[in-house]
Amino acid sequence: MFKSRSFPWLSVFGVCWAAACSGTGAYTILVPPNQGATQVHDLAPSRDGKRLAMSKALGARPERPSEAWELGVWSAADGKLIFTRAPGEVSSAAFSPDGQFLAFAAEDGLWFIDLSGNAVLGALDGSGMSPFLKMSQLRKVRFVAPGPAALACGTDGVIAHTAHTNLQKLWLNKPECTALDVSHDGQGVALVFGLRDEHKLAEIRYAETGELISQLRGHQDTVIDICFAGHGRVATASRDNTIRLWQAKSGQEMRAIPIPPLVTRLACSPGGRVLATLHSNDPTIHLWDAEAGRSLGLLAGHGETVTALAISPDGNVLYSGAQDGSIFMWALPR
């Protein structure tokens, strides 16, 4: 089921980091651009930082040109990409905290792969226990520590699913859950609700039970993405052209940072200092200093619009994926 392909480490060095540098930073090409590939949907590093899951069409193999591989795992140890053809387009992927399982949201449901045995364990689809888990509705999947429980965010709320037992529980039933993140200790879940009635609302809940901790109210337009920003804080990005920092437990707003319009993604470093945003029709990545509330400049190198990003667990590396299928690895400012 799994194949491997090696990509050369093509390092391109640009300007060094400064207090407010802009332009091209140092990056490594993990997956080169491919005109036959679709855009990268999601990137998720493993907890130990040694592997990167990517949801994308990797393009056809030369010997089998009709195949499009939708799911990949890149290994830092040998610079190789292990990839597989998923059952439909993949919207999101995530490693379990122990690195044994890979969950991915494909067109026909949520799947688990046992990485130690390279075997698909099971799926939730329209004919199974959770008929709402379809590509057009399932947007994000992340694991809760210590695992192996995965949380999937979709149209009908959030579902908790355990890989070993095929046990599931819909612990939150609210419409249009459009984004989620899990705190680094695995105890809290940040959620964004709504492209409907509550489109300006974000919530923090306990991972185990779904019990409400706080609500984040203050944005003037749709909240697009959310992430934990260290030190008990959460960051949100909105179509009101701001990033806002909040105290997770109280829901109190701490700071608003003006950003360019049409934000599509937000990522937070574990320590919370560096925030990164993507914007529609923009081939660059915007970096922000959460403490000072100002820009840290741009990362430029992709040839087409950047569509996915993730920051490594140690906060030293940012991964980005673009519309042309390319995936880059960048050094972040310290």
Secondary structure, 3 states (H helix, E strand, C coil): CCEEEECCCEEECCCCCCCCCCCCCCEEEEECCCCCCCCCCEEEECCCCCEEEEECCCCCECCECCCCCCEEEEECCCCEEEEECCCCCCCEEEECCCCCEEEEEECCEEEEEECCCCEEEEEECCCCCCCCCCCCCEEEEEEECCCCEEEEEECCEEEEEECCCCCEEEEECCCCEEEEEECCCCCEEEEEECCCCCCCEEEEEECCCCCEEEEECCCCCCEEEEEECCCCEEEEEECCCEEEEEECCCCCEEEEEECCCCEEEEEECCCCCEEEEEECCCCEEEEEECCCCEEEEEEECCCCCEEEEEECCCCCEEEEEECCCCEEEEECCC
